[in-house]
Amino acid sequence: MSSSTNGQWYPPEWPERIRALATGELTPVTPRLAATVVLLRDGHGGSGTADGGSDTAGGGQGPDVHMLRRRTSMPFAGGAYAYPGGGVDPRDEHWGTAGRRPGDGWAGPSRTEWAERFRTDKATAQAIVCAAVRETFEEAGVLLAGPDPSSVVDDTTGEDWERDRAALAAHELSFADFLERRGLVLRSDLLGGWARWITPEFEARRYDTWFFVAALPGGQRTRNVSTEADRTVWIRPAEAAAGYDSGELLMMPPTIAMLRQLAPYRTAAEALRASAQRDLSPVLAKARLEGEQVVLSWPGHDEFTKRVDTVIGSSRTPSGTDSTTSTDSTAGNGSTTA
């Protein structure tokens, strides 16, 4: 685990892999598409509220964010805080082919509009949006879908819902089949595209992750249903960021970056409106060797720059950077994907 001066997660094998990439001994793997959703709710005042909260109004101190802590027993990013998310299911690309068109089952921006926003083809855009909605249901029990284009389901806690959620998580049920069987409309208008981070090229497992924001629907409650999380909380972005800065909360760069970016917004609706103007250009870590040090940086995010000695026993800390001796999941991801 990380021993940095803040809560930035850093795995001990990175310097060796970075050196191998620089010398041509390591070939980058192709990143897998993924989606992560930062759920927001208004008025609860943070302070690490336990899971299960609904969207009842109050407080007025800015929106809380829903976070999951990866199980401390996990070998990859154990103990790190993240958001619900996971990889794209290729089956979602084909919803709309062979006579199975989304049609009335899709509300909000069209596949074409999302493709333009993402700068991808329509099938890929559809799969990313489906992954965002599906993973939020699988890992938080929150479903951004409803019986018609202007409503959402108000309760997903019954046994029948849990059976479907478990079947989706086990890949026994496709998301398209789930929606069609229940007569639900996917509410893509409830999502706001916020950022895109790609796992560094030297990582063994890589993800090209699209980050979204969404407000917790009225009547629904988050639940700790992820098999990869041992704790879930609602917390104000500024409060979570302070925990990271003190080293109390462990996070990956995209996770803390999202918190800092969301902190100024007063309501979930305000953050969602702002998402339309967000730059979705990918953030990809850069690494270089300087003598016996590895220099790792994320363009546009100087606070995450690391200078790490590759000589055992050395502990130099250049000015303005953190020195990390060891330490997630997808280091460019920030979701519970592994």
N, C-alpha and C positions, 0 to 999 in steps of 0.2 A: 504494500500500500504506500501511498505517497507520504513523504516526510517534508514537503515543501512548506514555505512560510505561510501559504494560504491553502485552500482546499483543492488546488488543481491536481487532478489525477494524472499520474505519469508511470507507465509500466517499465520495469527494469530492463526489458529486452530491446527497447527502442534504440539506444545508441548503436548496438551491434547491427540491427537491421538497417538503420540509416547508413552506417558505414558500408554495408553490403550493397545497398542501393546505389550509393555514390560511386562504388568501384565496378558496377555492372554485374555483380554476382547475384543480385536479386531482381526478379522481374515483377513489376506491379501486377496484382490481380485486378480483374475488372470489378468495379464496385456494383453491388446489388442495389436496386432502387428500394427506397424505404420512405415511410412517412411518420411524422411525430406530431401530436396535437397538444398544445398547451391550453388546458381548460381554465377558464376564468369565471369568477363569480363576484358579485358586488357586495360590499357592505358588512363583511364579517370581521374585519380588523386583524386578520392574520393570527399571529402568536402560535403558529403550529397547530391549528385546529385539527383534531382527529378526523379521519375519513368518515364519510356518511352524510356530509353537509348537503343541503339543497340550496336553491338560489334565493332564499328568503332575504328580502332587502333589510338594510340596517346600516349602522356604522358610518358609511360614507368616507372611508379613508383610502379609497382606491381599491381595485380588484385584487382578490387573492388568486394565487395560482395553485394548481393541483400537482403535487410531486410524489414520486415513488422512490423509495430507497431500495436499491438492488440488494439482494440477500448478501450478508457479509460472508457467507460460506462460498460464494461464487468466486472462481479463480480469476474471472475477468471483471474488473471494476466492482468487486465486492464492496458494498457499503456506499457506493456513489449514488447521489440523488439524480433523478432523470424524470422524463415525462412519458406518458403512454405512447407506444409506437412500435413499429415493426416493419418487416419486409413486405414488398408488393407480392400479391398472389397472381401469377400469370393468368389464371382463369378470369380475373377481373378485366383483362384486356379484351376478352372475347364476349363480354356482355354487350349485346347489340349486334352480334353476327349470327348467321345461320337462322335468321328469323327471330332471334331473341334480342330485340331492340330495347334499350332503356325506356324510350318513349315516355309514358306518364310516370315511370318509376324514377325519374330524375328531375329534380327541381333546382332552380338557381342558374348560375352561369352554365352555359352549354359546354360540351366536350371541346368544341372549337375554341371557345373563349378561354377555357383553362389551358388548352394547348398553346395559345398565343401568350398567355401569362407565363407559362413554364418554358416556352420555346422548345416544345417537344411535339411529337405527333399526337393525334387525338386518342389513339388507343393507350399510349403511355400515360397521357394526362388523366384519362378515365381511371386507369389502374392506380395511379397515385392518390387520387381523390377517394376512391373506394378503400384503399389501404388506410387512409387517415380515419375514415368513419368506422371501418371494421375494427381496427386496432384499438380505437377508443372504447368501443363496446367490449372487446375481448379483455382489455386490461383495466378498465375503470367501470364497466357496467353502464356506461353512458352511450345512448344511441341517438345520433343526429339524423333521424328519419321519422316520418309520420305517415298517417293514413292519407294525407293529401299535401299539396305543395305549400300550404300555409300553416301546418301544424306539426307537432312532434309528439311521439308517444310520451305519456306522463308517468309511466311506471314500468321498469324492466326488472323487477325483483322477484317475480313469481318463478315457480319451478319450471314451467314451460320455457320461459325466457332463459333460465340458467342452462337448460338442456341445449338450447340452440347456441348459446354463447360458448359452451364447452365444445360443441360440435364444430363451430367455426375455428376455435383455437386449435383443435386437433386436425384441422384440414379435412374433416369428414363432410363438411357442408360448405359449398361455395357461397360467397356473399350475395351473388345474384339470385341463387336459389332461395336463400334466406329471405331476401326482400320480396321476391315474387310470391313465395308461399304465404307470407304474412300480409301481402297486399300493401307494402310500404313504399314510400317515396323517399329516395335519398336526398337530403337537404344540403346540396353543395353550397347554397347561399349562406349557410351558417358557419362556413369555414372562411378564414382569411389567410391567404398565403403570406408568410412572414420572412422566411429565410431558407437558404439551401447550404448545407455543409457536406463536404465529401471527406471521408476518412483518408488520412495521409497515405501516400503511395507505398510506404514501407510497412504498412500493417498487413497482417496475414488475412484478416477478415475486413472487407471494405464495404462501405455503404454510401450511396448517394442519397442523402436524406433531405426531404422537403419538410420544413417546419410550418405548422399552421397555428392560428389562435382560434378559439371558439368559446362562446359563452355556455355555461352549464344550462341546459334547457329547464324551463319551469317544471317543477314536480319531480324531476329525476334527482337521484342521489348517487354520488360516487361510492364505489365499493372496492375493497382490496381483493381483487380476483386474479391478479397476475401471479403466475407461478414463480416469477423472478423477483418479486418484491416482498420484503418482510415488514414494510411500514409505508403508509401513505398519509400525506398531510395536505391541508390547505394553509398557505402562508403568503404574506405579502412579498412581492418581489424584492423590495428593499431589505426586508428582514432576512430573507434567504440569502441575499447577496452579502449581508453583514456576517452571516454565519460562515459563508465561504471565505470572506476576507480574513476572518479570525482563525481559519483552519478547522472550525468545528464541523462544517458540512463539506463533504467531498463531492466535486462535480467535474464534468468534462467542459472544455471551452465553450461549445455551443449552448450548453445548459446555462452557465452563468452569463453568457452574452445575452441570451433571451431575457433573463431576469433584469439585467441592467437596462435593456431597451424598453421593457414594459413598465418599469418603475414610475415614469412620469405620468402615466395615464390615470385619469380619475375614475373611469368606469370601463367595464368590459366592452360596451358599445363604442366607446371612444377608441379603444385599441383596435377593434374590428374595422372601424372606418379608416384608421390610419394604415391598416394592412394593404389597402389598395395602392398606396404609394411606395410600398417597400420594394427595395431592389432585391431581386431574386438571383443575382449573379452568384455562382458558387464560391464558397470559401474553402480553399484547399491549403493545408499546411505545407510550408516549404522548409526543407532541411538542408543544411550545408555543414561541411567539416571545416573547422578552423584549428589547425594543429591537433591537439589532443582533446578538443572540445567539439561537441555537436551543438549547433545553433538551430533551434526549431522555432518557427514563427508562423503566425496565421495572418495573412495580409488583411489590413484594416482593423486588426485587434492586437495592438502592441502589448497589451497587458499580459498576453499569454506567451510572449517570447521567453524561451528557455535556453540557457547555456549549460550544458551538462558535460562534466568531465568523463572521458572514457577510460581514464587511468584509475584503477582501483586504489582507494585510499586518499585521492585528492578531493578537495572540497572548495575550490575557488568559487566565489560568487561575484561576478562582475557587477558594477554599479548599474542599478535600474532593472536588474533581472532577479529571478528566483533561482536558487540552486536546489535541484531535486535529486535525491539519491536513489529513489525507487518508486515505483508505483507503475479498462472499462469496457467497457464494451467498445464499441465502435468509436474510436477516439475522435472521429469527426461527426459523431452522431448525436449523443445526448438523449437517446431514447433507451428503452429497455431491450432493444434488439440486441441479440448476441450471435 
